[in-house]
Amino acid sequence: GKQGELQHHLLMMHLLVLLLAAAVSAQNAPPAPPDRIWFRQDSLPAGETCTSMYEQIKGTPALITGKDPIILTDDANFMICIKFLDGTYTNPKTGESTDRKGRDWAHDSGKKSTCSEGCCEFQFGSLAKKYISWFPTSSDCSKTSAGKEAPLYFKSKAGEAAKLCAYYPEKADGPPVWQLLEGTAAGCVGQCCTVKRNN
């Protein structure tokens, strides 16, 4: 009847308001970092460039594309070949966004982050990051002294079981607490993977 139609109309209006709010917040969100293509290259052989090395490895798992962190094993020299694609760059200090042309292949050096479980993040210049504390476990989160502030990556293979403890808030505005994360290794960058939590 009329009451059912009214409830349906109110529900549709509520959904429309939610969709509009989501669209507005998406417009105000800072743009993601630019896409990039990179691969580990500890040194360049005589007469070679990143462009020539790219020709040799394109189509292999050594070539990594996307915006995810640049993760290397702790035995790396922290030298990579990297190419930035056209995109919108965001200044992390001011939040200001600018469209920039990409940059062709370059052999860049970076700083090694704190490492954990044999995996470290390649850091550009002085952009030091703060990491959550975490540690692998086979049981529970009682041994918190094992926690280390480092990128949440560990040596594994995609799909292997993973169990770790991480110190972060349960709710966005809550205090950090130790939480047990059980899942599988995923998002692998070479030998280093992060965890995909079981539902």
C-alpha atoms as a printed R data frame, in Angstrom:
    type eleno elety resid chain resno      x       y       z
1   ATOM     1    CA   GLY     A     1  0.000   0.000   0.000
2   ATOM     2    CA   LYS     A     2  0.855   3.648   0.396
3   ATOM     3    CA   GLN     A     3  2.948   3.052   3.519
4   ATOM     4    CA   GLY     A     4  5.096   0.467   1.676
5   ATOM     5    CA   GLU     A     5  5.602   2.908  -1.207
6   ATOM     6    CA   LEU     A     6  6.578   5.667   1.239
7   ATOM     7    CA   GLN     A     7  9.105   3.404   3.013
8   ATOM     8    CA   HIS     A     8 10.552   2.388  -0.366
9   ATOM     9    CA   HIS     A     9 10.769   6.059  -1.413
10  ATOM    10    CA   LEU     A    10 12.500   7.029   1.884
11  ATOM    11    CA   LEU     A    11 14.941   4.126   1.530
12  ATOM    12    CA   MET     A    12 15.805   5.187  -2.019
13  ATOM    13    CA   MET     A    13 16.340   8.808  -0.863
14  ATOM    14    CA   HIS     A    14 18.608   7.578   1.969
15  ATOM    15    CA   LEU     A    15 20.666   5.512  -0.486
16  ATOM    16    CA   LEU     A    16 20.936   8.497  -2.845
17  ATOM    17    CA   VAL     A    17 22.222  10.708   0.004
18  ATOM    18    CA   LEU     A    18 24.818   8.030   0.912
19  ATOM    19    CA   LEU     A    19 25.953   7.752  -2.717
20  ATOM    20    CA   LEU     A    20 26.301  11.538  -3.022
21  ATOM    21    CA   ALA     A    21 28.271  11.710   0.244
22  ATOM    22    CA   ALA     A    22 30.581   8.949  -0.991
23  ATOM    23    CA   ALA     A    23 31.091  10.760  -4.313
24  ATOM    24    CA   VAL     A    24 31.935  14.051  -2.569
25  ATOM    25    CA   SER     A    25 34.391  12.387  -0.167
26  ATOM    26    CA   ALA     A    26 36.016  10.545  -3.093
27  ATOM    27    CA   GLN     A    27 36.529  13.909  -4.846
28  ATOM    28    CA   ASN     A    28 38.198  15.352  -1.732
29  ATOM    29    CA   ALA     A    29 40.483  12.350  -1.150
30  ATOM    30    CA   PRO     A    30 44.113  12.934  -2.120
31  ATOM    31    CA   PRO     A    31 45.075  11.173  -5.338
32  ATOM    32    CA   ALA     A    32 47.065   7.972  -5.117
33  ATOM    33    CA   PRO     A    33 50.805   8.092  -5.897
34  ATOM    34    CA   PRO     A    34 51.770   7.722  -9.548
35  ATOM    35    CA   ASP     A    35 52.150   4.352 -11.180
36  ATOM    36    CA   ARG     A    36 55.679   3.164 -11.555
37  ATOM    37    CA   ILE     A    37 57.559   0.254 -13.059
38  ATOM    38    CA   TRP     A    38 60.635  -0.990 -11.226
39  ATOM    39    CA   PHE     A    39 63.032  -3.872 -10.700
40  ATOM    40    CA   ARG     A    40 65.952  -4.602  -8.402
41  ATOM    41    CA   GLN     A    41 69.291  -3.779 -10.026
42  ATOM    42    CA   ASP     A    42 72.124  -3.755  -7.481
43  ATOM    43    CA   SER     A    43 74.565  -2.512 -10.134
44  ATOM    44    CA   LEU     A    44 74.535  -1.979 -13.888
45  ATOM    45    CA   PRO     A    45 76.896  -4.133 -15.984
46  ATOM    46    CA   ALA     A    46 79.341  -2.176 -18.181
47  ATOM    47    CA   GLY     A    47 77.592  -0.734 -21.233
48  ATOM    48    CA   GLU     A    48 74.090  -1.485 -19.880
49  ATOM    49    CA   THR     A    49 71.340   0.951 -18.892
50  ATOM    50    CA   CYS     A    50 68.077   0.458 -17.063
51  ATOM    51    CA   THR     A    51 66.328   0.607 -20.455
52  ATOM    52    CA   SER     A    52 68.455  -2.234 -21.861
53  ATOM    53    CA   MET     A    53 68.038  -4.268 -18.652
54  ATOM    54    CA   TYR     A    54 64.261  -3.718 -18.829
55  ATOM    55    CA   GLU     A    55 64.232  -5.247 -22.318
56  ATOM    56    CA   GLN     A    56 65.817  -8.389 -20.837
57  ATOM    57    CA   ILE     A    57 63.389  -8.807 -17.933
58  ATOM    58    CA   LYS     A    58 60.041  -7.478 -19.219
59  ATOM    59    CA   GLY     A    59 57.318 -10.083 -18.893
60  ATOM    60    CA   THR     A    60 59.068 -11.775 -15.926
61  ATOM    61    CA   PRO     A    61 58.120 -11.671 -12.217
62  ATOM    62    CA   ALA     A    62 61.210  -9.487 -11.577
63  ATOM    63    CA   LEU     A    63 59.362  -6.517 -13.128
64  ATOM    64    CA   ILE     A    64 56.949  -4.865 -10.688
65  ATOM    65    CA   THR     A    65 54.255  -2.327 -11.584
66  ATOM    66    CA   GLY     A    66 52.018  -0.275  -9.326
67  ATOM    67    CA   LYS     A    67 51.845   1.966  -6.314
68  ATOM    68    CA   ASP     A    68 52.666  -0.555  -3.583
69  ATOM    69    CA   PRO     A    69 55.755  -0.088  -1.402
70  ATOM    70    CA   ILE     A    70 59.102  -0.991  -2.966
71  ATOM    71    CA   ILE     A    71 60.174  -3.988  -0.898
72  ATOM    72    CA   LEU     A    72 63.607  -5.595  -1.172
73  ATOM    73    CA   THR     A    73 65.337  -8.386   0.708
74  ATOM    74    CA   ASP     A    74 67.901  -7.325   3.292
75  ATOM    75    CA   ASP     A    75 70.808  -8.502   1.106
76  ATOM    76    CA   ALA     A    76 70.038  -5.867  -1.580
77  ATOM    77    CA   ASN     A    77 72.257  -2.832  -2.251
78  ATOM    78    CA   PHE     A    78 69.105  -0.674  -2.388
79  ATOM    79    CA   MET     A    79 69.607   0.255  -6.020
80  ATOM    80    CA   ILE     A    80 66.657  -0.106  -8.399
81  ATOM    81    CA   CYS     A    81 65.785   0.726 -11.971
82  ATOM    82    CA   ILE     A    82 62.566   2.723 -11.916
83  ATOM    83    CA   LYS     A    83 60.335   4.500 -14.419
84  ATOM    84    CA   PHE     A    84 57.504   6.812 -13.337
85  ATOM    85    CA   LEU     A    85 54.439   7.005 -15.559
86  ATOM    86    CA   ASP     A    86 52.417  10.175 -16.193
87  ATOM    87    CA   GLY     A    87 50.151  10.909 -13.250
88  ATOM    88    CA   THR     A    88 49.068  13.096 -10.365
89  ATOM    89    CA   TYR     A    89 51.687  13.473  -7.666
90  ATOM    90    CA   THR     A    90 50.834  14.526  -4.117
91  ATOM    91    CA   ASN     A    91 53.297  16.375  -1.913
92  ATOM    92    CA   PRO     A    92 53.208  14.328   1.344
93  ATOM    93    CA   LYS     A    93 53.970  17.418   3.458
94  ATOM    94    CA   THR     A    94 51.455  19.875   1.992
95  ATOM    95    CA   GLY     A    95 48.897  17.554   0.384
96  ATOM    96    CA   GLU     A    96 49.101  19.697  -2.772
97  ATOM    97    CA   SER     A    97 48.485  17.753  -5.980
98  ATOM    98    CA   THR     A    98 50.064  18.445  -9.357
99  ATOM    99    CA   ASP     A    99 49.922  16.664 -12.682
100 ATOM   100    CA   ARG     A   100 53.386  15.721 -13.861
101 ATOM   101    CA   LYS     A   101 54.875  14.033 -16.835
102 ATOM   102    CA   GLY     A   102 56.449  10.684 -16.137
103 ATOM   103    CA   ARG     A   103 60.170  10.107 -15.852
104 ATOM   104    CA   ASP     A   104 62.076   7.668 -18.024
105 ATOM   105    CA   TRP     A   105 64.204   4.848 -16.652
106 ATOM   106    CA   ALA     A   106 66.771   5.801 -14.018
107 ATOM   107    CA   HIS     A   107 69.088   3.828 -11.732
108 ATOM   108    CA   ASP     A   108 68.118   5.169  -8.296
109 ATOM   109    CA   SER     A   109 69.548   4.526  -4.875
110 ATOM   110    CA   GLY     A   110 67.472   4.621  -1.731
111 ATOM   111    CA   LYS     A   111 67.692   4.177   1.988
112 ATOM   112    CA   LYS     A   112 67.003   0.858   3.646
113 ATOM   113    CA   SER     A   113 64.166   0.957   6.178
114 ATOM   114    CA   THR     A   114 64.244  -1.076   9.351
115 ATOM   115    CA   CYS     A   115 64.063  -4.711   8.216
116 ATOM   116    CA   SER     A   116 62.023  -7.545   9.650
117 ATOM   117    CA   GLU     A   117 62.048 -11.196   8.673
118 ATOM   118    CA   GLY     A   118 64.547 -10.432   5.878
119 ATOM   119    CA   CYS     A   119 62.418  -7.769   4.156
120 ATOM   120    CA   CYS     A   120 62.940  -3.987   4.014
121 ATOM   121    CA   GLU     A   121 61.393  -1.019   2.254
122 ATOM   122    CA   PHE     A   122 63.285   1.113  -0.270
123 ATOM   123    CA   GLN     A   123 62.891   4.725   0.858
124 ATOM   124    CA   PHE     A   124 63.436   7.742  -1.382
125 ATOM   125    CA   GLY     A   125 65.573  10.589  -0.010
126 ATOM   126    CA   SER     A   126 64.562  11.800   3.421
127 ATOM   127    CA   LEU     A   127 61.008  10.417   3.358
128 ATOM   128    CA   ALA     A   128 61.310   8.276   6.508
129 ATOM   129    CA   LYS     A   129 58.156   6.333   7.358
130 ATOM   130    CA   LYS     A   130 56.701   5.286  10.690
131 ATOM   131    CA   TYR     A   131 55.786   1.592  10.874
132 ATOM   132    CA   ILE     A   132 53.544  -0.368  13.210
133 ATOM   133    CA   SER     A   133 55.190  -2.860  15.545
134 ATOM   134    CA   TRP     A   134 54.667  -6.518  14.660
135 ATOM   135    CA   PHE     A   135 56.180  -9.999  14.955
136 ATOM   136    CA   PRO     A   136 55.550 -13.492  13.561
137 ATOM   137    CA   THR     A   137 54.069 -16.033  15.954
138 ATOM   138    CA   SER     A   138 53.164 -19.699  16.068
139 ATOM   139    CA   SER     A   139 50.776 -19.290  19.000
140 ATOM   140    CA   ASP     A   140 49.490 -15.999  20.443
141 ATOM   141    CA   CYS     A   141 50.553 -12.385  21.060
142 ATOM   142    CA   SER     A   142 52.011 -12.842  24.556
143 ATOM   143    CA   LYS     A   143 55.666 -12.245  23.558
144 ATOM   144    CA   THR     A   144 55.267  -8.564  22.693
145 ATOM   145    CA   SER     A   145 58.973  -7.888  23.330
146 ATOM   146    CA   ALA     A   146 59.552  -9.565  19.922
147 ATOM   147    CA   GLY     A   147 57.709  -6.673  18.235
148 ATOM   148    CA   LYS     A   148 59.697  -4.567  15.773
149 ATOM   149    CA   GLU     A   149 58.627  -1.362  13.993
150 ATOM   150    CA   ALA     A   150 59.194  -2.351  10.377
151 ATOM   151    CA   PRO     A   151 57.330  -2.854   7.089
152 ATOM   152    CA   LEU     A   152 54.797  -5.661   7.477
153 ATOM   153    CA   TYR     A   153 56.540  -7.954   4.980
154 ATOM   154    CA   PHE     A   154 58.210 -11.328   5.515
155 ATOM   155    CA   LYS     A   155 59.854 -13.988   3.338
156 ATOM   156    CA   SER     A   156 57.232 -16.419   2.094
157 ATOM   157    CA   LYS     A   157 55.359 -17.608  -0.999
158 ATOM   158    CA   ALA     A   158 51.895 -16.448  -2.063
159 ATOM   159    CA   GLY     A   159 49.185 -18.573  -0.479
160 ATOM   160    CA   GLU     A   160 51.296 -19.992   2.381
161 ATOM   161    CA   ALA     A   161 49.774 -19.793   5.865
162 ATOM   162    CA   ALA     A   162 50.821 -16.726   7.873
163 ATOM   163    CA   LYS     A   163 50.287 -15.879  11.530
164 ATOM   164    CA   LEU     A   164 51.523 -12.706  13.191
165 ATOM   165    CA   CYS     A   165 50.797 -10.129  15.851
166 ATOM   166    CA   ALA     A   166 50.523  -6.424  15.052
167 ATOM   167    CA   TYR     A   167 50.106  -3.375  17.303
168 ATOM   168    CA   TYR     A   168 47.438  -1.083  15.862
169 ATOM   169    CA   PRO     A   169 44.010   0.358  16.794
170 ATOM   170    CA   GLU     A   170 40.937  -1.888  16.550
171 ATOM   171    CA   LYS     A   171 38.888   1.204  15.671
172 ATOM   172    CA   ALA     A   172 40.044   4.300  13.765
173 ATOM   173    CA   ASP     A   173 39.960   6.519  16.864
174 ATOM   174    CA   GLY     A   174 40.954   3.866  19.409
175 ATOM   175    CA   PRO     A   175 44.279   3.152  21.109
176 ATOM   176    CA   PRO     A   176 46.625   0.564  19.579
177 ATOM   177    CA   VAL     A   177 46.419  -2.986  20.948
178 ATOM   178    CA   TRP     A   178 48.201  -6.235  20.048
179 ATOM   179    CA   GLN     A   179 46.075  -8.196  17.579
180 ATOM   180    CA   LEU     A   180 46.539 -11.685  16.186
181 ATOM   181    CA   LEU     A   181 46.380 -11.785  12.374
182 ATOM   182    CA   GLU     A   182 45.905 -15.181  10.775
183 ATOM   183    CA   GLY     A   183 45.773 -15.578   7.025
184 ATOM   184    CA   THR     A   184 47.880 -16.264   3.983
185 ATOM   185    CA   ALA     A   185 50.908 -14.635   2.411
186 ATOM   186    CA   ALA     A   186 49.798 -12.234  -0.327
187 ATOM   187    CA   GLY     A   187 50.853  -9.051  -2.113
188 ATOM   188    CA   CYS     A   188 54.272 -10.603  -2.649
189 ATOM   189    CA   VAL     A   189 57.143  -8.521  -4.011
190 ATOM   190    CA   GLY     A   190 59.677 -11.147  -4.999
191 ATOM   191    CA   GLN     A   191 60.308 -13.272  -1.878
192 ATOM   192    CA   CYS     A   192 58.696 -10.747   0.482
193 ATOM   193    CA   CYS     A   193 54.967 -10.948   1.202
194 ATOM   194    CA   THR     A   194 52.448  -9.296   3.482
195 ATOM   195    CA   VAL     A   195 49.457 -11.005   5.076
196 ATOM   196    CA   LYS     A   196 45.916 -11.333   3.752
197 ATOM   197    CA   ARG     A   197 43.750 -11.844   6.801
198 ATOM   198    CA   ASN     A   198 41.268 -14.718   6.932
199 ATOM   199    CA   ASN     A   199 37.660 -13.509   7.180
